[in-house]
């Protein structure tokens, strides 16, 4: 009896203890999964931050050298780079992001042969697009005069734009190569090549501008050479043994299925362009306010700070797109969902830290760019909006990365159009001009009506997503665009 009673007591005690053991086991499994996903995520994020900061810095260095030539030269290079090149940059970058979907899903599905074909298709599509965009460079001067730029600035900007045509064509090759390698987690080479491009940019800018005295043409040539190093370096790595499974040489299959490829690329281009142009429109709108000079200067400082910090969320966008695409391509919907949660968590924590820094240093944060008391005071008053923008931008790009990895570009393009241009811009104009809240009202209206609403909608779409269904779609997409007719992935 005692033994029986003792056994019953042991069973009862184990029954009470087993839930705790299960909880501990679940915690250990979660911790292990979280750590493994974190390592995979930062394997992409860290090199992406380095490469993006290096690329951003090359443009800053070119503008700095141009600034030593004169105010007109600085304005010309800045406008040519931000307006003419900036317009094309956003479109081509967005179109190349179609490879994040296709290459990422194909790599996850172990259809390695398709990655090289997708890369070549992207080169073809982007090269054709570059040819159609050439008139923007050829007719930059009349376009800028039409936009209200002074004649001397417009003429010199036109000269700079023509000399930036090699830079324009380098995008068509570099962006696809970047995503081709990124989808395979071969990100270290991207960081090293970007750093090499930055070093070359510093040297060539000094030689061409300061030593040879080639003026604005020298500054543009230095930028061309440094950017052209990027696709050359990435191609040499890819074709000379760096990607033995995914690059097997040029293939005639690259010329098949171009229309379907173009549709996805165009949707991706529109999706990212609508985001890229949004804050450029804010600066243009601010220029029509009363006392616009101080407002534009202060806003430009805030946008510069936001631009530097934005390199981190954009790296998370790229990493999230790759991780989600890899998991969906492998048929692992739950893995894609978990990757999304981990990425949102990391990016949000970093965004909160930068928010805190901006709020604590709001009176000093603009000293890097200006010593004007009026501008410093205006930046101080805008610090709350800058902090809110940084926080939202730590979440929204990750959700955009989910969209890229899942192939939702067309859907998100409509969301961006509605939030940014049908709600955000009109609300900002009303707050800034009608209610006369100035730059704070204009920026606040565009944050609330555009970025915040867009983030909420993307969050709802992501939370309501049927990940198993998305995984099945990814497998179907890989099979549909595959050069083979076998159906291994469905087995």
Residue pairs with C-beta under 8 A, 6 or more apart in sequence:
33 338
34 342
37 323
37 338
37 339
37 342
38 342
38 346
40 185
40 323
40 339
41 316
41 319
41 320
41 323
41 339
41 342
41 343
41 346
42 319
42 346
43 185
43 187
44 182
44 185
44 187
44 315
44 318
44 319
44 322
44 323
45 312
45 315
45 316
45 318
45 319
45 346
46 187
46 191
46 315
47 187
47 188
47 190
47 191
48 182
48 187
48 190
48 191
48 314
48 315
48 318
48 319
49 311
49 312
49 315
50 191
50 194
50 195
51 178
51 190
51 191
51 193
51 194
52 194
52 311
52 314
52 315
53 308
53 311
54 191
54 194
54 195
54 197
54 198
55 194
55 197
55 198
55 227
55 230
56 307
56 308
56 311
57 198
58 197
58 198
58 201
58 223
58 226
58 227
59 81
59 223
61 198
61 201
61 202
61 205
62 77
62 81
62 201
62 205
62 219
62 220
62 222
62 223
63 74
63 77
63 78
63 81
65 205
65 206
65 209
65 210
65 219
65 222
66 73
66 74
66 76
66 77
66 78
66 209
66 216
66 219
67 73
67 74
68 209
69 209
69 215
69 216
69 219
72 152
72 153
72 156
73 156
73 215
73 216
73 219
75 153
75 156
75 157
76 153
76 156
76 157
76 159
76 160
76 216
77 157
77 160
77 216
77 219
77 220
79 144
79 149
79 153
79 157
80 140
80 157
80 158
80 160
80 161
80 164
80 220
81 160
81 164
82 280
83 144
83 147
83 157
84 136
84 137
84 140
84 143
84 157
84 161
84 164
85 161
85 164
85 167
85 168
86 276
86 280
87 136
87 277
88 130
88 133
88 136
88 168
88 171
89 171
89 276
90 269
90 272
90 273
90 276
90 277
91 129
91 133
91 269
91 273
92 126
92 129
92 130
92 171
92 172
92 175
92 269
93 171
93 175
93 269
93 272
93 276
94 268
94 269
94 270
94 271
94 272
94 273
94 276
95 122
95 125
95 126
95 129
95 175
95 265
95 266
95 268
95 269
96 122
96 126
96 171
96 175
96 176
96 178
96 179
96 265
96 268
97 179
97 268
97 269
97 272
97 321
97 404
97 409
98 122
98 261
98 264
98 265
98 267
98 268
98 409
99 118
99 119
99 122
99 176
99 179
99 180
99 183
100 179
100 182
100 183
100 318
100 321
100 322
100 325
100 404
100 405
101 264
101 268
101 321
101 325
101 404
101 405
101 406
101 407
101 409
101 477
102 114
102 118
102 261
102 264
102 477
102 478
102 481
103 114
103 115
103 118
103 119
103 179
103 180
103 183
103 184
103 325
104 183
104 321
104 322
104 324
104 325
104 326
104 329
104 405
105 325
105 326
105 328
105 329
105 405
105 407
105 474
105 477
105 478
106 112
106 114
106 115
106 118
106 183
106 329
106 478
107 115
107 183
107 184
107 246
107 325
107 326
107 329
108 325
108 326
108 327
108 328
108 329
108 330
108 332
108 474
109 329
109 330
109 331
109 474
109 475
109 478
109 489
110 330
111 329
111 478
111 482
111 489
112 245
112 246
113 246
113 248
113 483
113 484
114 478
114 481
114 482
114 483
115 180
115 183
115 184
115 243
115 246
115 247
116 180
116 243
116 246
116 247
116 248
116 249
116 251
117 251
117 253
117 254
117 483
118 180
118 261
118 481
119 176
119 177
119 180
119 247
120 250
120 251
120 254
121 254
121 257
121 258
121 261
122 175
122 176
122 179
122 261
122 265
123 172
123 173
123 176
123 254
124 254
124 255
124 258
125 258
125 261
125 262
125 265
126 171
126 172
126 173
126 175
126 176
126 265
127 169
127 172
129 172
130 168
130 169
130 171
130 172
133 168
134 165
134 168
136 143
136 161
137 161
137 162
137 164
137 165
137 168
138 162
140 154
140 157
140 158
140 161
140 162
141 154
141 155
141 157
141 158
142 154
144 153
144 154
144 157
144 158
145 151
145 154
149 157
156 216
159 216
159 217
160 216
160 219
160 220
163 216
163 217
163 220
163 221
163 224
164 220
164 223
164 224
166 224
166 227
166 228
167 220
167 223
167 224
167 227
167 228
170 224
170 227
170 228
170 230
170 231
171 227
173 231
173 235
174 227
174 230
174 231
174 234
177 231
177 234
177 235
177 238
178 190
178 230
178 234
180 238
180 243
180 246
181 187
181 189
181 190
181 234
181 237
181 238
181 242
181 243
182 190
182 318
182 322
183 322
183 325
183 326
184 243
184 246
185 322
186 242
186 243
189 233
189 234
189 237
189 242
190 234
193 229
193 230
193 233
193 234
193 237
194 230
196 229
196 233
197 226
197 227
197 229
197 230
197 233
198 226
200 225
200 226
200 229
201 222
201 223
201 225
201 226
204 221
204 222
204 225
204 226
205 218
205 219
205 222
205 223
207 222
208 214
208 218
208 219
208 221
208 222
209 215
209 218
209 219
209 222
212 218
214 221
237 243
238 247
239 247
239 249
251 483
253 483
256 483
257 481
260 480
260 481
261 481
264 407
264 409
267 409
267 410
267 413
268 404
268 409
270 409
270 413
271 400
271 403
271 409
271 410
271 412
271 413
271 416
272 400
274 413
274 416
274 417
274 420
274 421
275 400
275 416
275 420
278 420
278 424
278 425
278 446
278 450
278 451
279 303
279 306
279 446
281 425
282 299
282 303
282 428
282 442
282 443
282 446
283 296
283 299
283 300
283 303
285 425
285 428
285 429
285 432
285 442
286 292
286 295
286 296
286 299
286 432
286 439
286 442
287 296
288 433
289 295
289 432
289 433
289 438
289 439
289 442
290 438
294 374
294 375
294 378
295 378
295 438
295 439
297 370
297 372
297 375
297 378
298 366
298 375
298 378
298 379
298 382
298 439
299 382
299 439
299 443
301 366
301 369
301 370
301 375
301 379
302 379
302 382
302 385
302 386
304 369
305 358
305 365
305 386
306 386
306 389
306 390
306 393
309 354
309 390
309 393
310 393
310 397
312 347
312 350
312 394
313 347
313 351
313 393
313 394
313 396
313 397
313 398
314 397
316 343
316 346
316 347
316 394
316 397
316 398
316 401
317 397
317 398
317 400
317 401
317 404
318 401
319 343
319 401
320 339
320 340
320 343
320 398
320 401
320 402
320 404
320 405
321 401
321 402
321 404
321 405
322 405
323 336
323 339
323 343
323 405
324 336
324 339
324 340
324 401
324 402
324 404
324 405
324 406
325 404
325 405
325 406
325 474
327 333
327 335
327 336
327 339
327 471
328 336
328 405
328 406
328 467
328 470
328 471
328 473
328 474
329 474
329 475
329 478
330 471
331 471
331 472
331 474
331 475
331 489
332 471
333 466
333 467
333 468
333 469
333 470
333 471
334 467
334 468
336 405
336 406
336 467
336 470
336 471
337 465
337 467
340 398
340 402
340 462
343 398
343 401
344 395
344 398
344 399
347 394
347 395
347 397
347 398
348 391
348 394
348 395
350 394
351 390
351 391
351 393
351 394
351 395
352 391
352 394
354 390
354 394
355 387
355 388
355 390
355 391
358 365
358 383
358 386
358 387
358 390
359 383
359 384
359 387
362 379
362 380
362 383
362 384
363 376
363 380
365 379
365 383
366 375
366 376
366 379
366 380
367 376
370 376
378 439
381 440
382 439
382 440
382 443
385 440
385 443
385 444
385 447
388 447
389 443
389 447
389 451
392 447
392 451
392 452
392 455
393 451
395 455
395 459
396 451
396 454
396 455
396 458
399 455
399 458
399 459
399 462
400 412
400 458
402 408
402 458
402 462
403 409
403 411
403 412
403 458
403 461
406 465
406 470
406 474
407 473
407 474
407 477
408 461
411 461
412 458
415 454
415 457
415 458
415 461
416 454
419 449
419 450
419 451
419 453
419 454
419 457
420 450
420 454
423 449
423 450
423 453
424 445
424 446
424 447
424 448
424 449
424 450
424 451
424 453
425 446
425 449
425 450
426 449
427 445
427 446
427 448
427 449
427 450
428 441
428 442
428 443
428 444
428 445
428 446
428 449
428 450
429 442
429 445
430 445
431 437
431 441
431 442
431 444
431 445
432 438
432 439
432 441
432 442
432 445
433 442
435 441
437 444
475 489
475 490
478 489
479 487
479 489
479 490
